[in-house]
């Protein structure tokens, strides 16, 4: 039950270079989310590319890769996770540049923590509604109902593990997931990487081999099945 409650909290990526602001914000966010924290855009991007998050909170002014560049890189990787940008820059042009870069919402510093949490809840509700159906080539995947629909509309039932596997891959379709990444995200402790290969085979057998693409010596990613 404790594991189920922890999973229900959702995973959040927080990128902020100010240690004072970050310490307070991580403490508040951790009451509602499992938080991964990075101090630079580059470090945050590696986490975003290699992990799976329900929402991201990103400061606009970061050393090196700034917040807008970070968001653009995430969107270029076809990661659709909702992103809230924090900014001390309150001008219209600054806010517009962030939204045009791919942010879903913004909050101007200093901000109220209750408003931050409310904005994040709103982003997640909107994203969940939009994410009810995912296109995989000419196929449709509906994670909530654990089903795939072929191009003719025929419904194929999936198990919980098959659904979790496809949900992980389809959330970041350009990312190549190693077997170890998939094992950590989808399977229970004690399973081995052979379980990953087994369930990839199960999904392909129920649908088409092109549903999941094998990238030699690297792992798997979502395919583009016809």
C-alpha positions in Angstrom: 0.0 0.0 0.0 2.9 2.4 0.8 4.4 1.8 -2.7 1.0 2.4 -4.3 0.6 5.7 -2.4 4.2 6.8 -3.4 3.5 6.1 -7.1 0.3 8.0 -6.9 2.2 11.1 -5.8 3.7 11.5 -9.3 7.3 12.3 -10.3 8.5 15.9 -10.7 11.7 17.3 -12.2 12.8 20.6 -10.7 15.6 22.7 -12.2 16.8 25.7 -10.2 20.3 27.1 -9.6 19.5 29.2 -6.5 20.2 26.9 -3.5 18.2 29.0 -1.0 15.0 29.0 -3.2 15.6 25.4 -4.2 15.8 24.1 -0.6 12.5 25.6 0.3 10.8 24.6 -2.9 12.0 21.0 -2.8 10.7 20.7 0.7 7.2 21.9 -0.3 7.1 19.9 -3.5 8.2 16.7 -1.8 4.9 16.8 0.2 3.1 16.1 -3.1 5.7 14.6 -5.5 8.7 12.4 -5.8 11.2 15.2 -6.7 14.4 14.9 -8.8 16.4 18.1 -8.5 19.1 19.6 -10.9 21.1 22.8 -10.6 21.8 23.3 -14.3 19.9 23.0 -17.5 22.4 20.5 -18.8 22.0 18.2 -15.8 18.2 18.7 -15.9 18.1 17.7 -19.5 19.9 14.5 -18.9 17.3 13.6 -16.2 14.5 14.6 -18.6 15.8 12.4 -21.4 16.5 9.4 -19.2 13.6 9.5 -16.8 9.9 9.7 -16.7 8.1 12.6 -15.1 4.5 13.7 -14.6 5.4 17.4 -14.6 8.5 19.7 -14.6 9.3 23.0 -12.9 12.1 25.0 -14.5 13.7 28.3 -13.6 14.2 30.6 -16.6 17.6 32.0 -15.6 20.0 29.1 -15.4 23.8 29.0 -15.9 24.8 27.7 -19.3 21.7 26.3 -20.9 18.9 28.6 -19.7 15.4 27.6 -19.0 14.0 28.4 -22.4 16.7 26.5 -24.1 16.1 23.5 -21.8 12.4 23.5 -22.6 13.1 23.7 -26.4 15.5 20.7 -26.1 12.9 18.7 -24.2 10.3 19.5 -26.8 12.7 18.7 -29.6 13.1 15.2 -28.0 9.3 14.9 -28.4 8.8 14.8 -24.6 5.3 16.1 -24.0 5.4 16.3 -20.2 3.8 19.5 -19.0 6.3 22.2 -17.9 5.9 25.2 -15.6 8.5 27.9 -16.0 9.5 30.0 -13.0 10.8 33.5 -13.9 11.9 36.7 -12.1 11.3 38.4 -15.4 7.8 39.7 -15.4 7.6 41.4 -18.8 5.2 40.2 -21.5 8.0 39.5 -23.9 9.8 37.3 -21.3 6.7 35.3 -20.6 5.8 34.9 -24.3 9.3 33.7 -25.1 9.0 31.0 -22.5 5.6 29.9 -23.7 6.7 30.0 -27.3 9.7 27.8 -26.3 7.3 25.1 -25.2 6.4 25.8 -21.6 2.7 25.1 -20.6 2.5 27.8 -17.9 4.7 30.3 -16.0 4.8 31.7 -12.5 6.6 34.9 -11.6 9.0 35.0 -8.6 8.4 35.5 -5.7 5.5 33.1 -5.8 3.2 31.6 -3.3 3.7 27.8 -2.7 0.0 27.1 -2.6 -0.4 28.8 -6.0 2.6 26.7 -7.4 1.0 23.5 -6.2 -2.4 24.5 -7.7 -0.9 25.4 -11.0 0.9 22.0 -11.1 -2.4 20.2 -10.3 -4.1 22.0 -13.1 -1.3 21.2 -15.6 -1.5 17.5 -14.7 -5.3 17.4 -15.1 -5.1 19.0 -18.5 -2.3 16.7 -19.6 -4.1 13.6 -18.4 -7.1 14.5 -20.5 -5.0 15.1 -23.6 -2.9 12.0 -23.1 -5.9 9.6 -23.1 -5.0 8.5 -26.6 -1.5 8.2 -28.1 -0.8 7.6 -31.8 1.8 5.0 -32.6 2.1 5.2 -36.4 -1.4 4.2 -37.7 -2.2 2.5 -34.4 -3.9 4.0 -31.3 -2.8 3.3 -27.7 -5.1 4.1 -24.8 -3.1 3.5 -21.5 -6.1 4.1 -19.3 -8.1 1.2 -20.8 -5.0 -1.0 -21.4 -5.7 -1.4 -25.1 -4.2 -1.0 -28.6 -6.4 -0.3 -31.7 -5.1 -1.4 -35.1 -5.7 0.8 -38.2 -9.1 -0.8 -38.8 -10.2 0.0 -35.2 -9.9 -3.6 -33.8 -9.2 -3.5 -30.1 -6.3 -5.5 -28.6 -6.3 -6.0 -24.8 -3.0 -5.5 -23.0 -1.8 -6.6 -19.6 -0.8 -4.1 -17.0 2.9 -4.7 -17.6 2.5 -4.5 -21.4 0.7 -1.2 -20.9 3.4 0.2 -18.6 6.0 -0.8 -21.2 4.3 0.9 -24.1 3.4 3.9 -21.9 7.0 4.4 -21.1 8.2 4.2 -24.7 5.5 6.3 -26.2 5.9 9.1 -23.6 9.4 9.8 -25.1 9.2 8.4 -28.6 12.7 9.7 -29.7 14.5 8.3 -26.7 16.2 4.9 -26.9 15.6 3.2 -23.5 18.2 0.7 -22.4 17.0 -2.6 -20.9 18.1 -1.4 -17.5 16.0 1.8 -17.8 13.0 -0.1 -18.7 13.6 -2.6 -15.9 13.8 0.1 -13.3 10.7 1.9 -14.6 8.3 -1.0 -15.5 9.2 -4.1 -13.5 9.3 -5.1 -9.9 12.5 -5.4 -7.9 14.1 -8.8 -8.5 13.2 -9.1 -12.2 16.0 -9.3 -14.8 16.6 -7.7 -18.2 15.3 -10.9 -19.8 11.8 -9.9 -18.6 12.1 -6.8 -20.7 12.9 -8.8 -23.8 10.0 -11.2 -23.0 7.4 -8.4 -22.7 8.7 -6.7 -25.9 8.0 -10.0 -27.6 4.6 -10.2 -26.1 3.6 -6.7 -27.3 4.9 -7.4 -30.8 3.1 -10.7 -30.9 -0.2 -9.0 -30.1 0.3 -6.2 -32.5 3.2 -6.0 -35.0 6.9 -6.2 -34.8 7.2 -2.5 -35.8 5.3 -1.5 -32.6 8.6 -1.5 -30.7 11.9 -0.8 -32.5 15.1 -2.5 -31.5 18.2 -0.2 -31.6 21.2 -2.5 -31.8 23.5 -2.4 -28.7 21.4 0.3 -27.1 17.8 -0.9 -26.3 14.3 -0.2 -27.4 12.1 2.8 -28.5 8.6 3.3 -29.7 8.1 2.3 -33.3 6.1 3.7 -36.2 3.8 0.8 -37.1 1.6 0.9 -40.2 
